Amino acid sequence: EAIEGRLMSSELLSQSQADRHFCSQRSYCISLVGPNEAGKTSLFASLYDLFQEGPFAGYACKWCETLHGFEIACHHSRLASQRTIPYTERTKLRAGLRYYQLTLRGEGRDLNLLLADRAGEFYNDAASVPTKAADFEELRRADAIAVLLDGAKLIENGQRHGAKANLEMTLQGIIDSGVLGPVRRLAIVLTKMDLVLSSPRAEAAVREYASYANKLRDQFQA
C-alpha cells in the first residue's frame, strides 16, 4: 500500500516549526545579534562545516532538520559553486525570523540546538528604537545571545569606533525593550578573523576586542 505524504524540506525552520521543538523537548536557543554583513551567516556555515569533519568541542552531529539551509549558506564558498571568489549570501530582509537546527550528541546525552537567524538590518533598528526589539521572539526564547563585532570594521580606523558604539547601543536597546527572558550566557564574538589576523593592525585589534568585550561584560553582566 502506498503512503502519500511530503518529505521534510530541510530548509530553515519557521517560528511555528521551531515552537514544536520548544514544546516537545528541551531545546537550547542561541540568538546571533549584529548589524548586516557582520558575518552571521558565515558563522552558521563555519559551524556546520566543522561537524563535517567529525566531533567538535566534545559533540558529534546526530541529526539535522535544516541540511538544505546549511548547504545554501555554504554553497558559494565551495568549489562546486564555480565562483572564483568565495562569497556568503546575506540573510534576506523578507525572510523574517528563521532557525537552523542541529541535534548534537555528547557525554551520553543529546543537545537540541536552535540557531536563530534574522537579517542584521532589524538589529540596527533596535539600536535607535528599542521598542522594535520587543517583537524579536528569538530573544525572548534565547538561552544565549552572541553579539557579533565585525572584524573588518575593527581594523579600519574610520569604522572601528562606530562599530563598537552601534553594537553597544543595540544591546542596550534590546535590554531596554524588556524582551529578554532568563538569558544564561552573553558571548561577544569577533568575526572575520582571517581579515583581522592578516591586517597590520592585528595585534592592536585583538587587544581592542578584548578590552571591549570586558567593558560589555562589566556593563551587562547582570
Secondary structure, DSSP 8 states (H G I E B T S, - for coil): ----------S-B-HHHHHHHHHHS-EEEEEEE--TTSSHHHHHHHHHHHHHTS-BTTBEEEE-S-HHHHHHHHHTTSGGGT-SS-------GGG-SEEEEEEEEETTEEEEEEEEE--HHHHHHHHH-GGGGGG-HHHHH-SEEEEEE-HHHHT-TTTHHHHHHHHHHHHHHHHHHT------EEEEEE--HHHHHTSTTHHHHHHHHHHHHHHHHHHH--
